[in-house]
Amino acid sequence: MAKVMGWMVLVVTLLAGRAWGSAPPTAVFDVQFVNSSPADTTAEETARVARLGQALRAALAKSGRYSLVDMTPWAATLAAKPAPRDCPPCALEIAAQAGATVAVIAWVQKVSNLILNLNISIRDAATGQVLKGGSVDIRGNTDESWDRGLKFLLEEHVLDE
């Protein structure tokens, strides 16, 4: 009987630990494109930004470390505010209202067609404290360079142990 009780306590403890370590509800905002180059933003860049956002969301969800919150109902509220990169407190407020405890703000800055940087900031929605994040400079404005940049950021700064 004592062995059975011991096993039951162990199972309950393990299950409780799994619940405590569950993925936090996470608001992932659309990736912002900051074009500080003299050239206009191209249709290819706009498509890359959308694709980067989809890939970021997919990687975060697949990792099991983040439980993504549907931000679609907050589209009008977000549109009425400055972009998340430009006003992190605004984004954090919306994330908290959406039920998220974590907010992911990402942006790409184009300095020129040769030099771009990708940035990810993962913050506590209540305090604004940066939990994870990083920046990577990429060379070349191609699908491949953007993909490699995101892969590096995820592996080395976001999903690293």
C-alpha positions, 0 to 999 in steps of 0.5 A, a space after each residue: 500500500 505504501 508503494 502505491 501511495 508513493 507512486 501516486 504522489 510521484 505521478 501527481 507531483 510530475 503532473 503538477 510540475 508539467 502544469 506549472 511549466 506550461 507555455 505562457 500565453 503569448 501575443 506575437 505582433 506583426 513584424 514591422 518593416 523599417 525602411 531607412 534606406 533611400 529606396 522605396 519598399 518593394 513588393 518582395 520586401 512586403 511579402 518577406 515581412 509577412 512570411 517572416 512573421 508567419 515563420 516566427 509564429 510557427 517556430 514559437 508555437 512548434 517549440 512548445 515554449 509559447 502558447 500563441 494568443 489570437 491577436 485578430 480581434 485586436 487588429 483595430 486597436 493595434 491599427 489605432 496605436 503606434 507600431 509595437 516597435 515604436 511604442 512597446 508600452 502600447 503593445 504590452 497593454 494590448 497583449 495583456 488585454 488579450 490575455 497574454 503574459 508574454 509579448 513578442 515584438 519583431 522588426 526588420 530595418 533596411 539600411 540599404 539593399 545590402 545591409 538589413 537587421 532583424 530584431 526580436 524582443 520578447 517581453 513580460 507583458 506586465 512589467 515590460 522586462 525583456 525576457 529574450 531577444 536579439 538582433 542580427 545583421 544580414 547581408 543581402 536582401 533576399 529570401 535566403 538571407 532573411 530566412 538565415 537571419 531568422 533561423 540564427 535569431 531563433 537558435 541563438 537568442 530566442 529558443 536557446 537554452 
